[in-house]
Amino acid sequence: MSDFEPIVKIRGLTKHFKKHTALAGVDLDIYPGRIIGLLGPNGCGKSTLIRHIIGLYLPSQGTCMTFGKNAADLGQKELCRIGYAHQEGQLLDWMNVEQLIRYVSAFYPKWNKDLELRYTQDFEIRMKDRVGSLSPGQRQKLAILLAIGHEPDLLILDEPASALDPIARAQFLELLLNIIQQEGKIILIASHILTDVEKIIDHVIMMNGGRIIKNQGLDNLLESYLHVRLTSIGKELPQELSFEKALFCQKDNYQALIVFETPDLDSFKAQAERLNCRVDIHALPLEDLYRVIMRSQH
Amino acid sequence: MKFQEPPFFNKKYYYNIPGFKDLMILDIDYHSGVPIYRQIIDQVREQIMGGLLKEGDQLMPVRELSAMLTINPMTVSKAYSAMEAEGLLERRRGIGLFIVGIEPLRKDKAKEAHVEALLNKAVITARQFGLSSKKMQKILDELFAKYQADDRSLSDE
């Protein structure tokens, strides 16, 4: 699908803050046409990684190229193609909404006024409200508008929807899908709230301790883990029970719960048959999967 | 057929797409962990087996279906491509995707395999609970009587 050049190209990216290592040798290519979920526990380096991509931080070692330019050399041309809404959402509180939108839009060579109008209507943003008086949810909506108004090719959202109500959240997801329909766009969403993003992302990057531990398609990731319950129909399960490729196994005398990574289902089913067991196989929802992968890191 | 730029957030639009008399009714569980493209394939296959989708029916275009379900268009494309590769769908350039080659799925064998997979769990639960095969048979017969289908004839008659 993506034969063209990656929009973001990262090689051996390492970042130290004094003695703390925030990123430890990250390699990453990001291709257009994707909605990527950037997942990981607090302090795992998500935001640090993002700040390198948009040129707010410079690497201690390695390189981070965005639109073919090093983080240090990002100029107006590249920055205009990036949209960024972040969790703290610092806005100019003393302006009213309309003033702030005009102020921000003035920085960009193009600004989609039509999109702005539809957006403010659909999200019920009132132009005359003072920015400082907005609720956290309204602020977040405004921050998103300011990140998309100039129609960036690379849209980066750091915890974008945490304060949105369920309806606004659904609208927000629709908005992102609308953006990704256009050629050559990338949306990168960093989030803890997995249920928000799992509907629409097609690619997952998981980070832990400054490293990337998973970088693959969502479907592929979901399909490579299975959760199995084994229930003995007849006699007790043998004391020593081991399964190939099992990540976790929890058992009592008659039942066992097992999580597999890329299991050989046929051989497992044969094993279960020999043990005279009932097998219930479930997929693991992304949220559970996330916990399993994080736990298996230790 | 030319689609207008879909307006934001206006789901009503998608329910009135000119040229599509029917929507695809799919019941997607977004948080089950079963990949969404899998769920689409399974449900389309099931609808074909049940006679709800017929040879020559047109599927909703990728854009419209992804907008309706609020899912990534790549996910819909993936499901459609897999079904195309399987020979279940045919792409007519510039028009859309149509259901073809459903014969294998309409055969009793395919239906039986599908039902057997569903029954497997019930039987093994019965075994675990110590219910006899005779009791199971009785339950099945009663259920059959309860859901006596009068509109679609049984295929083995």
Interface residues (C-beta under 8 A of the other chain):
Chain A: G33 R34 I35 R118 Y119 D122 A170 Q171 L173 E174 L175 L177 N178 I180 Q181 T195 E198 K199 I200 I201 D202 L218 D219 L222 E223 H227 T231 I233 R278 D280 H282 A283 L284 P285 L286 E287 D288 L289
Chain B: P6 P7 F8 F9 Y30 H31 S32 G33 V34 P35 I36 Y37 R38 R63 S66 A67 T70 I71 N72 P73 M74 T75 K78 K121 I124 T125 R127 Q128
